[in-house]
Amino acid sequence: MTSIFRTVMGADFERLHPALQRRFSVGLDSGEACFGQGVMDRIWHGGSFVKPFLAVGATRNILVPRAGRNIPFTIENVPYADSFGRETVTFVRTFQLPGRARRFDAQMVLGPRGDRVLDYLGTHQHLASDLHFSARPDGSLVIRSGAHRFREGPVDVPVPDVIGGDAEVRESYDERSGRFRIRVRVVNRYFGPLFGYEGSFAAAYRDVRECGVRDGLRPVREEVRA
């Protein structure tokens, strides 16, 4: 067994900077969880038309409804087996915005054919998309989202492009500072940039058998459809 990220990237995984290789080796096989702590230099939003969508998403820990600068940030990447027996890695990001912390939750699992990572978003996993990973020549990592689907009860429908967003995540490692740098952009194909953030964080690793999965880290509802 190997991490879900190494599985989908194959030989391309070896092109990542060693620090990124360790971060994305988090899983049940490695037995490690990764905890990042840092600052987002900037959280930004697109035009005013996106505010209602961000506000609705925030009720389920999807996206962040407020912009800001120099926002304290944590990310928790903890592996566990979900209620369907699938290896899952949390990507729970907490932004300590003035007055109230906000979370952006995701859980990642390996697709049934082992050729993709499926990203479930939010507290109830109502939104899901395929993620595509690639290593850059400088050892950084780029993650791009595919089409989104909305799932609730018997409903299983694609999210229309007019209200959906394509996400791009770029993560690299700065050897001089010993920190990871991250930049996230979500763009609508018709209306342009919707949301994003950029900043840096330091990472620490713990034995998942010792730290476990803390209360509130797993989603309220888990979705089996891939």
N, C-alpha and C positions, 0 to 999 in steps of 0.2 A: 504494500500500500504506500502511496505517496500523497502529497497535498493535492487538493483539487486544482490548484492553480498550475502546479508543475505538470499535472496530467494533461490539461488542455493546451498548454504552451509547448510541450514536448521539448525538442532541442533548443528552441528559442529561449527557454527559461535560463539556460546557461549563459546567455548574453547579458543578463541583468547584472547590475552591480552586486557584489556579494551581500551587502547589507539588505538590498531588496530581495535577494534570494532567500535570506533568512526570514524576512518579514512575511513573504508569501509562501513560506514552507509551514506556516502555522497550520496545525491540523491534528487529528487524532493520532496519526502515525508519529509525528514529532513530539507530541505531548506538550507542546508549548502554546501559550496564549501571549499575545502582544498587546501592550498598553502604551498608547502614545499620549503625550501631553505637550502642548505648545500654545501658539498664538496664531490666529488667522489675521493677517495684516488687513484684509478687506473681505467683507461679505457684501455682495452687490445684487441689485435687482434690475430687471429691464424696465419698460414703461409702466405707467400706472395701471394699465389693463391687466397686469399679471397679479396684482395684489389680491383680488378675490380668490384666485387659484391657489396662491401661497397660503392664504388664511385657511382655506378648506383643507389643504394638504397638511398643515401644521396640526390639525386636530388628530391626525393619525401618525404623527412623527415622520412626515414626508416633506422635505425641503425646509426652509427656514423663513418665517414671515417678515423678518426685520433685517435691514442692512446695518452695517457698522464697521468700525475699524479697531484694530488691536483687541480682538475678542479672544479671551482665553478659551482653549479648545482641548477636548480629549477624544480619543478614539479607542474603542475596545474591540479587539479581534480575538474572540474566544471560540474554540471548536467544541462541538457537542453533537450527539446523535439526536435528530428530531423525533417526533412521535411516529414518523413513518420509517425510522431506521436509517435515514440518510445523513451522511456527514454534513454538517452545517458549520459555517464560520460567520460569526456576527461582525457586522460593520456598523457599530453604534457610535455616532458622532454627537457630542454634546457641546453646544456653543453657549458660553456663559454671558449672554446678552444682559445689558443693564435691566434690572428689575425682575428678570425671569430667564432661566435657562431654557434652551430649546434643543430638541433632539432631532436627528435625521437618522432613521433606523433602516438597516438593510440586513438580510441574511442571505448568504450565498451557498448554493448547493451545486453538485456536479450533475449535468444533464444525464438522462438515462442511457445515452450512448457513449458517454465519457468524452464527448467532443466539444462541450461548451459548459460555461458556468451560467447558472440561472440565478438572477438577482431578484429576490422578493423584497418589496419595499413596504415599510410602515409597520404599524402595530398589528395589523390584521392581514398582511400579505395580499391586499387586494390588487396591487399592481405588480407585474413581473415582466422582466425583459431578459433577453440573452445578452451576455457580455463577451466582447472580443478583446483579447489581450495580445499585446505585441511589445517586444523589446526594441529600443532604439539603439543606434550605434554608440551613443554615449553611456549606455548601461541603464538608462531610465526606462520607465514603464508607461505605456499608454493603454488605457482601457476605454473602449467605445461601446455604447449601448446599441442594441438592436431595437426592433419594434416592441412596443409595450402592449400588454394585454391586461384587461380588467376582469377580475374573477370574484364572484360573490354568489354563493348558492349554485343554482343551475346556470347562472350567467357566465359566459366565457367569450368575451368579444375583444377585438383589437381596439386600441385607443386611436381615434382619428388623428391624422397628422396635424390638423388645424388646431387641436388642443394639446397635442403631445409635445415632447421635448427630447432631443437627442443629446445625451450626456457624453462628455469627454473628460477623462481624468488623466492627468500627467503627474507622475510621482518620480522623484529622483532623490539621490543621497548626496549631501554636501559633506565631503570628508573633512574640510577645515573646521566646520562647526559641529560635526557629528550629529547632524539633524537631517530628517527627511523634509523635503520640500514638496508641496502638493498644490496643484491648481485644478479646479473643477469648473467646467462651463456647461450649462444646459441651454440649448438653443432650439427655438421653434423654426421649422422650415419655412414658415410664411411670415412670422412676425419678428424673427431675429432673437437676440439674446434674452433669456428669461431670468437666469439666476446663476450665481457662482460664488466661489470663494477661493482664496489663495493664502498660503502662509507656510509655517514650518512647525515641526514637532520632534521631540526626542522620544525614543522607544525603549521600553524595558520589557523583559520576557520573564514569564513565570510558568512553573509546572502546573498544567491545567488540573492535575489530580489534587493539587494543594489549594488552588484558588477557586476551582469549580466555576459554575455559571451563576453569577449573583442574581438575586431576585430582581425582576424587572428587565432583565437583559433579553430574555426570549420573547417572541411575539405572543400576543394574546390568542391569536388564531393562526394555525398553520395550514398552508395550501399544498395539496398533493399533486395537482396538475402541473406538468412540466412544459 
